Amino acid sequence: MPNIESAIKRVRTSENASAKNSSQMSAMRTTIKKFEEAVAAGAENTNELHKAAVKAIDMAESKGLIHKNKANRDKARLARELAK
C-alpha cells in the first residue's frame, strides 16, 4: 500500500477506472453474444441486436478499451453473420 497521498489517490482512481472499464467490456461482450445467439436461433430481432452490438463496439473503441482495427474487424464479422 502506498504511503504518499498522491499515490494513494492514484490507486483509488485506477480502481474506479478499472471497474468502469471491465463493466463496459462485459456489456459489449454480452450484446455481441446476444446477437450471435439470435442469429443462430433465427430470431426476428437480429437487426436491432446487430445495431446494439455495433453501438457497444463503437463505445468501447471511443473509450480506448479496444483498438480501432479490432472494432472494425468485429463489426465486419457481425455484418457477415447478419447477411447469412
NORTA-V434388 format. One record per pair of residues at least 24 apart in sequence whose C-alpha atoms are under 6 Angstrom apart, sorted by sequence separation. I is the first residue (numbers start at 1). J is the second residue. D is the distance in whole Angstrom. If there is no record, write none. Layout:
i: [I	I]
j: [J	J]
d: [D	D]
This chain:
i: [28]
j: [56]
d: [5]
